[in-house]
């Protein structure tokens, strides 16, 4: 029996036993750091945290403060969490600082050794600068890793000397943080203090260099990493997810994931699925939509579903544990009009799900066309429907794409590789 979006939302939270990031730890890889127990800082908004390491004697471990606007749900939060978990396995302690608000419960921040809520009133909030300086001094922070331009600028203004070391991860899609002349001037001035800027894709690296007055030698690319213990093929979860929507093994289950704003292209994914079904009216196929938007976006996206396909499209709401859903997909249909990297694409491939998406932004660096999915030339309904039709045509073909997708994810997107590359940058900045 088909379930409603509300029922699916609840079912998804209950599907399988939840695997918390970091519960099953890989052996500590040592890159110049010897993990031992140490006293942690008990931040008022942080839960209990596993002990980080120390180098020797009473000298503290390398300590990194991840500075960002907020720690609310989204790709940036997932990237920060994966990095912090990977660094912990390397004996590096991670702290979290948020400029505006945490946007998350304390239980969701237990992987950090300390948390700082700056509650800034603007870029030139001197009291926020002082709180940041005091925290870095009290906690002996070695590196501030900013995850957006506002955090980078705040750190550069507050910490004008060369300690702690400062770098930024540039996560933005499109021209945000580089579009206006004043953005570029800010980036140039802040860049005098910043030791490195890191992008997740080569496309974003070229964009940053081409659109800023910034030393290209300071810019490098490190693809994002994911928790491969969370995201992996799981036949039990696959059967459970499909059972929730009344889908058999012969049903083609297509998933799409993202915020309902225009950038993520959920509207294009729905349109492409409609076109796919129009071409094959007898096809047994379902579309699962994981995500949400504001009230206007919700109404607009839901209005796109044709009446004759209403029982084929399932709105499942936002899902905090997408690893419970991905194994049930046969294809991930990603309609993004632009994408800096596409973390959800790496996660889906790790679960053995081929991807259909457009050849935009950093997507061609994440999805290998004809090997782990199919890339449409442009983010348009007909083009995406063509690619979906190609992937949906053969079970054998999808199985081969799925096999290669898992291999690709394990080779390219492990959090151990991700954290190790950042640790090398941290050490270079501290030398």
N, C-alpha and C positions, 0 to 999 in steps of 0.2 A: 504494500500500500504506500502510495506517495505521501511524503510528509511535507508540512509547511516549512517556510524558511525559519520560523521561530523554533519549531521542533528540531529542525536540522541543526540550528545554532546550539541548542541544549545538548543534542546528541553528540555533536562534535567535541564538546567539552568533556563528555564522558567516555569518548571512544578510546579504548586502550588505557594502559597505565601511563600517566604523564612522566616523561623522562626529563628531569630538570637538567639544564646545562651544567656540565661539570661533575655530575654524580658518578660517572664512570670515567676515571681519569687515566690517561695514557701515562706511561713512565715519564718521569721528568727528563727532558732533554737539556743538557747543560751547555750553555754557550758562555763560559767564563763566570758563571754564578753558581754558588753552592747553597742550595736551599736548606735552611734550618728553621727551627721555631723562633718566633720573635713576638714581642708584645705589639698588639695592634692598636690603632686609634679607634676608640668607640665613638663614631659620629652619631649624633642624636637621631638621624634619619636612616641609619644603616642597620641591617640585621647582623647576626653573627657571621663572621667571615673566616674561611680557612686561613691558617697562618701562611704568610709569604716567607720568602727565604732571606738569608743574609749572606754576605760574601764571606766574611770570616770574623771570628771574635765577636766584638760588640758593634762592628760597623753595620749600618742598616743596609738592606737590599736596595737595589735600584728601585726607585719609586716613581711612578708615572701618574700624573693627574690628567684624566681625560676631561676636557672642558668642552661643553656643548650647550646649546640653548635649553634643551630639556631632554629627559630620558623617557619620553612617551613612546608608545608603540610605533614602529615603522622600520624601514630599512636601515636608517642610521643607527638606531638603538641596537638592532641585530648585529650590525658591523662592530659597534663598540663592545658589545657583550662577547662576541666571538674572539675579538682581539684580547680582551681582558682575561678570558679563560685560557687562551693560548699562552699569554704572558705568564700567568700564574704557574702553568706547567713548566715554564722556563725559569721559575724562581723570582719573577719580577712582580712587585706589588702594584696594584692599580687602585687609584682613588677616582672618584667621580665628582665633578663640579658642574653645576647648572646655572646659567645666567638668569633665567626667568623662573622656572619651577621644575621640580623633578618630574612631574607628570606621570608618576608611577608609585606603587605602594612600596613600603620599606622592604617587604619580603622579596620584591623583584630586584633588589639592589644588594643582595647578600654577597655577591661575588666581589664587591669592592671593600677595601680595607678602611675606607673612610669616605664620607660624602659631605659636600659643601654646597649649600644653597645660597647663591650670591644675592638674590633678590634685587638685581640691579634696576635702577630707574632710568638708565640710559647709558650710552657709551662712555660719557664723561662723569659717571657717578663715582666720586672719589672715595666714598665710604665703601663701595663695592671693591674698588682697587685695593683699599687697605685690608679688607677681609681676605682677599685673594693673597696678598703679600704675607699676611699673618699666618694663613693656613700653610702656605708653601714653606715658610720658615719653621713653624712648629712641627710640621710633618716631614721636614727635610726632603721635600720633593726635588727630584733630579731633573725631570723632564715634564714640561707641559705639552700635552698633545691636544691641540684644538681641533674640533671637528666641524667648524664652520667659520666664516669670515668674521662674524661678530665676536666669537670667542677668541679668535686669533688676535683681533684688534684690542680687545679688553686685556688680554695677557700682555701684549706688547706695550701697552700704555702703563699698566700696573707694574710690570717687571721690566724696567728699562735697562737694567744691567744684563749681562749675558748669562746669568744664572737665575732660575733654572734654564736649561736648554728649551727652545721652543720650536715646534713644527706644527703644520696644519695638514689635515686630510681634506681634500676638496671633493665633497660628495655631490655637489649640485649638478642638476640637469639644466640644459639650456643655458641662458646667459645670466642666470641669477648669480649675484655677487661679483659679476664682471661687466654687466650690461651698460651701466652709466659711467660717464667720465669720472665722477667723484668716487665711484667704486674702484676704478683702476688707479686713481691717485692714492686712495686709502691703501690698496694692496701694495703699491710701490713703497709707500712710507713704512708700512708695517713690515714689508719685506726686508728692510734694513736690519730688523731685529730677528727675523725668522730664519732658522737654519735650513729648513727644508719644507717643501710642499709636495704632498703625495696624492696622486690621483689613482682611482681604481681601474681606469682603462686608458689605453693609449689615445683614444679619441678625446678624452677629457684632458689629457696631458697636452695635446696639441692645442686644444681650445684655450687652456690656461696660459700657455706661452704666447699664443697669437693675440690674446686679448688683454694682456697686462704688461706693465713696464716692470719686468721682474727678471732676475738672472735665471736664464734657462738651466744653468748648471745645478740650480737648487731644486729643480722639479724632477720627480721620478714617478714611476708607476708600480704599484703593488696591487694586484687583483685581490678582491675581498676573499675572506675565508668563511667557512661555515662549520657547524658541528656535525661531523659525519656520523656520530653516534645517534643523533636525533633524526637526521635526514638520510634514510636508507630504505630500500625495498622491504616491504613487510606484507606477506600474503594474508595475515590475520586482519590487519587494518584494511587491506584492500577489500576483502570480503565483507567486512563490517560496514565500511563506507557505502559500498554498492547496495548492501542490503537495506540501508537507511532510505535509499531513494527508489527501491524496488527495481534495481537494475540487475540483470543477469550477466553472465560472462560474455554473452553475445552482444550486449549493449555497449555502444561506444560512449564512454563517459569523458566529456571534455570539461576541463576546469579553466576558470579565469580568475585571477587574483589581483586585487588592487583597490586603491581609493577611487571613488566615483568621479573625481575631478577629470578634466579633459586630458591631462598629461598621460595618465595611465591607460586611457583608451578602452575602458570597459564597454563603452558604447560601441566601439568598433568590433570588439569581440562578440557582443550580442548580435550585431548586424552580420558579421561573418558567419556565425552559427545559423542564423536565419537563412542566409543565402545558400549555405551548405545543405540545409534541410529542403530548401526549395528545389535544388537540383536533384535531390534524392528523397522524394516525399515518403517513401516507404521505409526509410532507414530508421533502425532502432538506435536512437542517440539521445543523450541528455547533456545539458549544460549546467554545471555548478558554478555559481557566482559567489566567491568569497571576498567580502569587502563591504565598505559602507561609504557614505558621504554625508553632507549636511542634508537638511530636509528637502531643499530644492533639488539637489543632485539625486537623492534617492527617488524622488517623484519622477524626475526626467528619465533616469535609467530604467526604472520599472515600466515606464510608459512605452519603451521601445519593444517590449515583448508582444508579439502578435497574439491575438486571441487563440488562434488554432495551435500555437506552440506553448501556451501557458502551462500545460502539464509536462513540458519537456525542459523548462528552465526553472531552476531551483535557486532562490536567493537564500544563502546560508548565513549572512551577516559576517561581521568581523570575527576571525578565529585566531586566538592567541597561540594556538598550537597547530600550525598548518601541517606539521609532520604527521598528524593523525589523518589528514585528508588526502595529501598528495599521492600516497600509494594506491588510492582508489581511482585515480585518473588514468585514462589511456593516453591523453594528450593534454598539454597545457597550452591554451590559446591566449597569447599575450598581445593585446592590441596597442601597446604604448606608442605614442607619437614621437617620443624621444625618451632616452634612458641613459643615465650616466654609466650604469653597470647592469643592473637587473639582478639583485640578490635572489629574488624568487625564482629566477631561471636556473641559477646554480642549485638551489635547494630542490627544485622539482627534478632536475637531471640526476641528482644524488639519490632520489627515490625511484629512479628508473622510469621517468616520465619524459618522453620526447616533447620537444617544444616547437610550436608554431608561433612566429613573431615576425616583425618587419625588420629590415636591414637598416636600423637607425641607431645613432649614438654608439654606445659600447656593446650593444647586443651581439654583433658578429664576433666579438672577442670572447663571449661567454657561450654562445650556441654555435656549434660547428655545422654549417649547412650541409645537408645530405648525410651527415654522420650521426648527429645527436638530435636532429630536428630539421625543419625546413624554414627558410627565411624568405618572406615575401619581399619583393623589391621596394614596395612603398607601404606605409600604414593606411591602407584603404580596404574597404569591405570586400570588394571583389578579389583583390590580390591575396588577402588573408584567407578567404574562402577557397581559393585555388590551392594554397599551401595545405590547408586543413584537409581538403579532398585527397591530396596526394598521400598524406600521412594516414588518413582514415581508410584508404583503399585496401590495405592488406594487413592482416594480423601478423604475418611473418615479418613483413617490413617493419612494423612498429616494434616487434620484439627485438630485432637487430638494432634499431635506433636506441631502444631502451638499454640494451646491453652496453652499447658504446657510450651512452649518456652517463651511466654509473661509472664506467672506467674514467671518462673524462673528468667527472666531478672529483673522484678520488685522487686523481693525479694533479689537478690544478687548484682545487678550492679547499684544501684542508686548512683548519685553523692553525695547525702546527707550522705549516709553511708560511702562512700569513703573519703569525706572531714572530717567527724567526727572522723574517725580512725586516720587520719594523725594529726588532731588537738590534739588528746590525746598524740601522740608521741612528737609533738612540745612542749606541756606543760611539759611533763616529762623531756625533754632535758633542758628546761629553769628552772626547779625547782632546 
